[in-house]
């Protein structure tokens, strides 16, 4: 009879061990799902912070304000064919030309983030720069200037020009 109780208790222990194994796997599975959800949430927060910082640098801070205003002025004068004169004002002024190069380098960086690193998706990129790039694609002198060292920006301007036709 004692053998029966020992055998019965070993079956109970084996049964409990199986249940414990199943529960451990289930808890690990649930934990991994929670970790994946948390990772995605943190990733979205980081992307939003990054997008906000790029937006601030482009449009809120004074970093590129002067050159953006000058390029907007050129775009406004596009209809009256004095564009070359105003664009020459930029390229003949060393400070403005330096600002233009910095601005274009930053745009190159943002385009690289979209194309190579996939840090910005197409919708984010378009909401950030579509208006500016559309207006820049219509400035004649700017395209010539972009051909010298700003290949990504030049490609984007060409792509926008083709999509507008």
C-alpha positions, 0 to 999 in steps of 0.5 A, spaced: 500 500 500 505 504 501 508 503 494 501 505 491 502 512 495 509 513 493 507 511 485 501 516 486 505 522 489 510 521 483 505 521 478 502 528 481 509 531 482 510 529 474 503 532 472 505 538 476 512 539 473 509 538 466 504 544 468 509 548 471 513 547 464 507 549 460 506 555 465 513 557 464 513 557 457 506 561 456 509 566 461 515 567 457 511 568 450 506 573 453 513 577 456 516 577 449 509 579 446 509 585 451 516 586 450 515 587 442 509 592 443 513 596 448 519 596 443 514 598 437 511 604 442 518 606 444 520 606 436 514 610 434 516 615 440 523 616 438 521 617 430 516 622 433 521 626 437 526 625 431 521 628 426 519 634 431 527 635 431 528 636 424 521 640 423 524 645 428 531 645 425 527 646 418 522 651 420 522 654 427 529 655 429 532 661 425 538 656 423 535 656 415 530 662 416 534 667 412 536 662 406 529 659 406 526 666 406 531 668 400 529 662 396 521 663 397 522 670 394 526 667 388 520 662 387 515 668 388 519 672 383 519 666 378 513 669 374 516 675 373 523 672 370 527 676 375 529 669 378 536 669 375 538 676 378 535 674 385 539 667 385 545 671 383 544 675 389 545 669 393 551 666 389 555 672 390 554 674 397 559 669 401 554 669 407 548 667 403 551 662 399 554 659 405 547 658 408 545 655 402 550 650 402 548 648 409 541 648 408 542 644 402 547 639 406 541 638 411 536 637 405 541 632 403 541 629 410 534 628 410 533 625 403 538 620 405 535 619 412 529 617 407 532 613 402 538 609 405 536 609 413 528 609 412 528 613 418 523 617 415 517 614 411 514 617 404 508 620 408 513 623 413 518 626 408 512 629 404 509 632 409 516 635 411 518 638 405 514 637 399 511 644 399 519 647 399 521 642 394 515 643 389 517 650 389 524 649 389 523 645 383 521 651 379 527 655 380 531 655 374 538 657 377 537 652 383 537 646 379 544 648 376 546 649 383 544 642 385 548 639 380 554 640 383 554 636 389 547 635 391 545 629 387 540 626 392 536 633 392 537 634 385 534 627 384 528 629 389 527 635 385 527 631 378 522 626 381 517 632 383 518 636 376 516 629 373 510 628 377 507 635 376 507 634 369 
